[in-house]
Amino acid sequence: MIEKLCHKISTDNLDENTDKTDEIMNKILIDWIQEQAKENKFDYLLAHAEDGVIWGKFENGKLMTSNQAFPNEALPELRLETLQQCRIFGEKGEVLLWQTDRGWYARLIQDNSNFEYIPEEQILWGTKKDKELNGFTFLTDGSEGLKHAVPLTGITFKNDSENLYRPLRLLIHHYIDYDDSGIAKIVLSRLVSLKQNTLGNK
């Protein structure tokens, strides 16, 4: 099933130009990401790097990241040197880019009506909205000061510090398959979209 749902994507540009400067490599990375988003009509980016989490969104084929939306905040930049993995996603599918000791790998998942999936809404950090700018919302969470900037605006929060309500949700599809005895299991997962939960629900 995985072979039918996933398609390998070339990462030659990321592996063959390692002798270039960091600035050039970062441009190659951004160009590669924007190409994937344009070809597949994806909306969002979620990257994990050595120095933190990076959110992004695509408008007219161009990527804007959380640190670009809030240049005065100490948010991590999207750099090839520190990138561990990156997901480019939308309603129709997802591209996952990840690093190994043998170089970069990437795969594409496209939704297919022939495959069953279980939807999940994962709760994300964020109990307070600090500000909105450039289509992003800067969020903080609890007394520990956890923070990130997400590519979504108009998020509604409760005025109840004790409840610590977290309205932000990350929609995920878990694809399932069946073994020979008919037992279902999750074989693959992908990101779909960002949304806010309805006020009043946990």
C-alpha positions as CSV (number, residue, x, y, z in Angstrom):
1,M,0.0,0.0,0.0
2,I,2.7,2.5,0.9
3,E,4.3,2.1,-2.5
4,K,1.0,2.9,-4.2
5,L,0.4,6.0,-2.0
6,C,4.0,7.4,-1.9
7,H,6.1,8.7,-4.7
8,K,9.8,9.5,-4.4
9,I,10.9,13.0,-5.4
10,S,14.3,14.0,-6.6
11,T,16.5,15.9,-4.2
12,D,19.5,16.1,-6.5
13,N,19.8,19.9,-6.2
14,L,20.1,19.7,-2.5
15,D,22.8,16.9,-2.6
16,E,24.9,18.0,-5.6
17,N,25.7,21.6,-4.5
18,T,27.2,21.0,-1.1
19,D,30.3,23.0,-2.1
20,K,28.2,26.2,-2.5
21,T,28.0,28.9,0.2
22,D,25.2,28.7,2.8
23,E,23.4,31.6,1.1
24,I,23.3,29.8,-2.2
25,M,22.3,26.5,-0.6
26,N,19.4,28.2,1.3
27,K,18.2,29.7,-2.0
28,I,18.3,26.3,-3.6
29,L,16.3,24.9,-0.7
30,I,13.6,27.6,-0.9
31,D,13.4,27.3,-4.7
32,W,12.9,23.5,-4.3
33,I,10.2,24.0,-1.7
34,Q,8.3,26.6,-3.7
35,E,8.4,24.3,-6.7
36,Q,6.8,21.5,-4.8
37,A,4.1,23.7,-3.4
38,K,3.3,25.2,-6.8
39,E,3.2,21.8,-8.6
40,N,0.9,20.3,-5.9
41,K,-1.1,23.4,-4.9
42,F,0.0,23.2,-1.2
43,D,-0.7,25.9,1.3
44,Y,1.6,25.4,4.4
45,L,5.0,24.4,5.6
46,L,6.1,23.0,8.9
47,A,9.8,22.5,9.4
48,H,11.8,21.1,12.3
49,A,15.3,22.4,12.6
50,E,18.1,22.1,15.2
51,D,17.1,25.5,16.6
52,G,13.3,25.2,16.6
53,V,10.1,24.9,14.7
54,I,9.4,27.0,11.5
55,W,6.0,27.6,10.1
56,G,5.3,28.9,6.6
57,K,2.6,29.6,4.1
58,F,2.6,30.1,0.3
59,E,1.1,33.0,-1.5
60,N,1.3,33.4,-5.3
61,G,4.0,30.7,-5.3
62,K,6.2,32.4,-2.8
63,L,7.0,31.1,0.7
64,M,6.8,33.3,3.7
65,T,8.1,31.8,7.0
66,S,7.3,32.7,10.6
67,N,10.6,34.5,11.1
68,Q,10.0,36.6,8.0
69,A,6.5,37.5,9.3
70,F,8.0,38.6,12.7
71,P,11.5,39.8,11.9
72,N,11.9,41.4,15.4
73,E,11.2,38.1,17.2
74,A,13.8,35.5,18.0
75,L,12.4,32.8,15.7
76,P,14.5,30.2,13.8
77,E,15.2,30.7,10.1
78,L,14.7,28.1,7.4
79,R,18.3,27.1,6.6
80,L,19.6,23.9,4.9
81,E,22.4,23.7,7.4
82,T,20.2,23.3,10.4
83,L,17.1,21.7,8.8
84,Q,16.1,18.2,10.0
85,Q,12.8,17.7,8.2
86,C,10.2,19.7,6.4
87,R,6.6,19.1,5.5
88,I,4.9,21.0,2.7
89,F,1.2,20.2,2.7
90,G,-2.4,21.0,1.9
91,E,-5.8,19.5,1.4
92,K,-4.6,17.3,-1.6
93,G,-1.4,15.9,-0.2
94,E,2.0,16.4,1.4
95,V,5.7,16.4,0.5
96,L,8.1,15.3,3.2
97,L,11.8,16.2,3.0
98,W,14.1,14.7,5.5
99,Q,17.9,14.4,6.1
100,T,19.8,11.2,6.7
101,D,23.5,10.4,6.9
102,R,23.4,9.5,3.2
103,G,21.8,12.8,2.1
104,W,18.4,14.2,1.5
105,Y,15.2,12.2,0.7
106,A,11.7,13.3,-0.2
107,R,8.4,11.7,-0.9
108,L,5.0,12.8,-2.0
109,I,1.6,11.6,-0.7
110,Q,-1.5,12.5,-2.7
111,D,-5.0,11.7,-1.4
112,N,-6.6,8.8,-3.2
113,S,-10.2,7.7,-2.7
114,N,-9.0,4.1,-2.8
115,F,-7.3,4.4,0.5
116,E,-9.0,4.7,3.9
117,Y,-7.8,7.2,6.5
118,I,-8.6,8.3,10.0
119,P,-8.7,12.1,10.5
120,E,-7.1,13.5,13.7
121,E,-7.1,17.0,15.1
122,Q,-3.9,17.5,17.0
123,I,-3.9,20.2,19.7
124,L,-1.0,22.7,19.2
125,W,0.7,25.0,21.7
126,G,-0.7,28.4,22.2
127,T,-2.9,29.8,25.0
128,K,-2.5,33.5,24.2
129,K,-2.4,35.6,21.1
130,D,0.4,38.2,21.3
131,K,-0.1,39.8,17.9
132,E,-1.0,39.3,14.2
133,L,1.2,40.3,11.3
134,N,1.6,39.4,7.6
135,G,-1.0,36.6,7.9
136,F,0.7,35.0,10.9
137,T,-0.3,34.9,14.6
138,F,2.4,35.0,17.3
139,L,1.3,32.7,20.1
140,T,2.6,32.1,23.6
141,D,1.8,29.2,26.0
142,G,1.7,29.1,29.8
143,S,4.2,30.5,32.3
144,E,7.1,28.7,30.6
145,G,7.0,31.2,27.7
146,L,6.7,28.7,24.9
147,K,6.2,30.6,21.6
148,H,5.7,30.1,17.9
149,A,4.1,31.9,15.0
150,V,1.5,30.1,12.9
151,P,0.2,31.0,9.4
152,L,-3.4,31.6,10.6
153,T,-5.2,34.7,11.8
154,G,-8.5,35.4,13.5
155,I,-7.9,32.8,16.2
156,T,-10.3,33.2,19.2
157,F,-9.1,32.6,22.7
158,K,-10.8,32.4,26.0
159,N,-10.2,35.0,28.7
160,D,-9.6,32.4,31.3
161,S,-6.0,32.0,32.4
162,E,-6.7,28.9,34.6
163,N,-8.3,27.0,31.7
164,L,-5.3,27.5,29.4
165,Y,-7.5,26.8,26.4
166,R,-5.6,25.9,23.2
167,P,-7.8,26.5,20.2
168,L,-5.2,25.7,17.4
169,R,-5.5,22.4,15.6
170,L,-3.4,20.6,13.1
171,L,-5.4,18.2,10.9
172,I,-3.7,14.9,10.2
173,H,-4.7,12.0,8.0
174,H,-3.7,8.5,9.2
175,Y,-3.9,6.0,6.4
176,I,-4.9,2.5,7.3
177,D,-4.3,-1.0,5.8
178,Y,-5.3,-4.5,6.8
179,D,-3.2,-7.5,7.5
180,D,-4.1,-11.0,6.4
181,S,-6.3,-11.5,9.4
182,G,-8.2,-8.4,8.7
183,I,-6.7,-6.3,11.5
184,A,-6.4,-2.6,10.7
185,K,-3.2,-0.7,11.3
186,I,-1.9,2.8,10.6
187,V,0.8,2.6,7.9
188,L,1.3,6.2,7.0
189,S,0.4,9.7,8.2
190,R,0.4,13.2,6.7
191,L,-0.5,16.8,7.5
192,V,-3.5,18.4,5.9
193,S,-4.3,21.8,7.3
194,L,-4.4,24.3,10.2
195,K,-7.7,25.4,11.8
196,Q,-9.1,26.7,15.1
197,N,-11.3,24.6,17.3
198,T,-14.8,25.8,18.2
199,L,-14.8,27.8,21.4
200,G,-16.2,25.7,24.3
201,N,-14.6,22.5,23.2
202,K,-11.4,21.2,24.6
